[in-house]
Amino acid sequence: MATENTAAEELLVAGLRPKKTWYQRLGRIAKRKPMGTVSAIVLSILLLAAIFADLIGRYDPIAAERKVGAALQEPSGKHWLGTDQSGRDVWARIVHGARISLYVGFIAVIIGVGVGVVVGLVSGYFMGWLDILLQRVVDVILGFPSLILLMALASVLEPSTQTAMVAISFIIWPGISRTIRASCITVSQNQYVEAAHAIGASSGRIMLLHVTPQCFAPIIVLASVQIGFAIIIEASLSFLGLGTQPPTPSWGMMLSEGRRFIETAWWLGVFPGLAISLVVLSFNMMGDTLRDVLDPRLRGT
């Protein structure tokens, strides 16, 4: 009897305890994951800088300055990060280049994740010959070195920002499909999926309403990490002249231009490189934080 009373009291206390609001939960996560909080702040600043680049850029990022002595000026109060070989403001080109990096990163990952999720779900749910066929296609794509495959795709198509997005999404989806396939196989063995089969639910309905929601956590984590990967790939393609074309500002192209002046104008290569490193590190840290928050096995760590 005492045990029953104690249990009843605990349930009563739990019922009377006020539920935490969303910002209280967010504050708790921020205290537990300070590195994730820092990365979220950095990415928020980057997003705002990309949105309001025209306001905070201060100078035209494309138009070259023809005045004598305008080229290769060191960082100063007038030009915060200096000027390049054409007299263009490096700060303006970096904040406008953030637009290109985020645009390519988000769109490429949306396409790649979309294709990867569909292929992974179909492969993991139906299995059989369809799974074998799809996974052999994945094996063929993963068998090629990523950079060589990217260069081949970019050389066949006309080099541009859109070409970079297509090439990046093409190499992203196979790895994502493998992860989603493994999650789908695990989820498909649960009893509620078997019960849905038993009452006559269609395969499409089961995948959409019962399997896909259980795969949201790995999808979100994969997407956050892949955005950083996509930004690096876009910078690599632009560095090689196969991505964003001049005069549009791109961090990779700025690195390529700055390497010729590394001894006389160090800021041309250092600041774009720092921007790429900071953004990619922030996305990776955000992915680790999301994994810890969304995975029930890691929430207490």
N, C-alpha and C positions, 0 to 999 in steps of 0.2 A: 504493500500500500504506500509506503514511504517513497519507494522508487517511482510509482505512478504520479504521486503528488509533485515530486521534484521535476519530473519530465513535463508535467502540466505547467508548473511555474516557469520553466525555461521557455516553453512555447508562448506563454503569456508575455514574458519579458521581450522575446523576439518580436512578437506582434506589436508591442507598444513602442519598440525602439524606432526612432525616426529613420526613414530611408534616406540614403545619401543621394544628393543631387548630382547631376552630371559634372558640375564644376568641382564638387568635392572629390568625386572619383578621379577626375583629371588631376587635381592637386595631389592626391595620394600617389598616382602613377608618376607624377613629376618628381616627388620626393624619393620614390624608390628607384627611379631611372634618371638620374641627373644628366647623363650623357645624351639620352634621348631627348631631354628637354632642350639641351644646348643645340642639338642638331635640328630640332623643330624650329627654334628661334632663327638659326642661320638660314634654313630653307625658307622661312617666312620672309626674312629680309631680302633674300634673293628673288623671291616671287614678286614682292613689292617693287624691287629695283627694276625687274623686267617689265612690269606693268607700267611703271611711271618713268621709264628710261628717257622719254622725250623731255621730262621736266627736270630730272636730276643729272642728265648727261652734260648739260651746260654748253656743249659744242656739237656741231654736226659731225657724226662719226664717219661720214663718207667723203665729204668735200675736203680736198687737200688745201693746205695753207700755202700761198705763194710768196708770202713775205720772206725777206732775207733773214736767216737765222731762226726760222720757225721750226725747222726739222731738227729732230733729235735733241729737244730741250729736256733737261733733267727735271725730275719732280719738283714742283714749286707751288706757291700759293695760287698762281694763275692756272697752271696745269698740274693737278694733284698727282698724277701718275706719269707726267712727262708727255712728250709727243713722239710720234714715230718718224720714219724716214721721209714721209710725205707731209709732215707738219700736222697730222691729225692727232687729236687729243686721245690718249690711251684710256683714260677713265671713261670717256664717252663710248669708245669702241668696246670696252669690257662690259658695261651695263647693257648696251644694245646687243652684244654677243650673248648675254644671258638669255635674251629672248629666243635666239636661235637654238641654244643648247636645251632649254626647257621645252621648246616646241618640238624639236626632234626627239628628245627623250620621252616625253609623254605620249606623243602620237605613235612612235615606233613601238613603245611598250604596250600601248592599248591594242594595236594591231597584233603584235606578237603574242600577247597574253590571250587575246580573243581566239586566235587560231589554235594556240597551244591548249587552251581549256577545252575547246570543242573536240579536238583530236584526242586529247587525253581521256575525256569522258566517254567518247564513243569507243575508243580502244579498250578502256578498262571495264566498261559496262557489258559490252557484247562479247568480248573475247573472241575465241575461235579464229577463223581464217582472216577476218577483218582486222583483228588485233595484230596478227602476224604480218599482214600486208603493211599496215600503218607503221608498225615499229621497224620494219626493214627500211622504209623511207626515212624514218628518223635516224636510223643507224648510218645510212648513206650520207646524210647531211652532217651529222656529228663526226663522221670519219674524215671530213676535210678540215684543215686548219682554218680557224675563223677568219684571220686576216687575209689569207689567200682567197678564200671564198668571197669575202667582202670586196676585195680588189677586182676579182673577176666580174662580180655583179655590177660594180660601179663603172668598170671599163666598158661593159656591154651597153649599159644605159648611158645617157648623157649626164655627166657630173653635175649635180645640183643638190640642194637641200632635200628635195623630194626623193631623189635617188638614194641618198643616205638613209632616209627613213625606211624605204622599202628594203634595202640591203640589211639594215639592222634588225628589222622585224623578222626577216627571213632566217637569221641565225639565232634569234631568241626563242622562237616557238618550239623547236624540238626539245630543248631542255625542260621547258615548262610542261610540255605534254607528258614527259616521262614522270615528273613529280605528281601531276594531277592524275595520271593513270594509276600510280601506286595508291594514292588516296582514295580513288574511286573503287578500286578492288577491295580495299579495306571496308569502306562504307557499305558497299553492295552486299557484304556478308552479314550486316546487322539484321536483327529480327523485324524491325519496322519496315525494311525494304521487302523482306519476304512476305510480310503481311500485306503490303501494298500489291504485290504480285497476286496474292491469294484472292484479294477482292476484285481483281480484274483491271487494275490501273494499267494504263499504257506505259510502254517503255519511256516515251518522251516525257510523260507526266512524272514518272518516278525520278528520272534524271534531273528534271527541272526543279521539282519541289522537295525531293528527299535526298538526293545525292549532292547536287551542286551547292546547297547551303552549307553542307558539312565540309566543303572544300574551300570556303571563303578565306579562312585563316591562312593557309599556304599560298593562296592566290595573292592576297594583299601583301604578304611578306615578300614573295617572289617579285611582284611588280615594283615595290619600293627599291629593292636591290638592283633590279634590272634597269631602272631609270639611270642610276649612276653608271652602270655598265654602258648604256646607250650613249651617254654624254661622252664617255671616254672614246668610244668607237667613232662618234661623229667628229670629235677633235682629231682622231687619227686619220680619218678619211680627208678632212679638210687640210691637215698637215701635209698629206701626200698629193693634194690638189684634186681629189676625187669626190669631195663633198661640197660644202658651201663655197661658191665662187666669189672672187672679189668683184666689186668693192664692198659687198655685204660683210659686216664684221663678224668674225667667228674666232673663238678662242684658239682652235687648232691652227687656223691660218695665221693668226697673230704670232703663235709660237714659231711657225715656219718662217715668217718674215723676220722675227727677232733673232733667230739663230745666226744670221749673217752679221749682226751687230752686237753679239754677246759680249765682246771685249770692250766696245766703246759705248754701248747703250744697253746696260744690263737690264733696265726696267722693261724693255720690249718683250723679253722672254720670261722674266721673273713673275710679273703680275698676272699675265694670263695663266701661267703654270700654277700659281697659288690659287687662282679662282677655280681651276679644274680640280685641283687636289682637295680644296675645302668643300666644294659641292659634292664630289663623289664620296668623300669621307662622311659627310653629313647624311647622305642617302643610305650608306651602308650601316651607319649607326642607327638610323631610323628603322631600317629593316630588322636589326637585332632587337631593338626595343619592341617593335610590333610583334615579333616572334615570341618574346617573353610574355607580353601582355595577352596575346591571343591564344597561346598554348596553355591549356589547363594544367599541364604537368610542370610548367615553369612559373606559374603565377606567384607562387610562394617564395621564389628565390629573389 
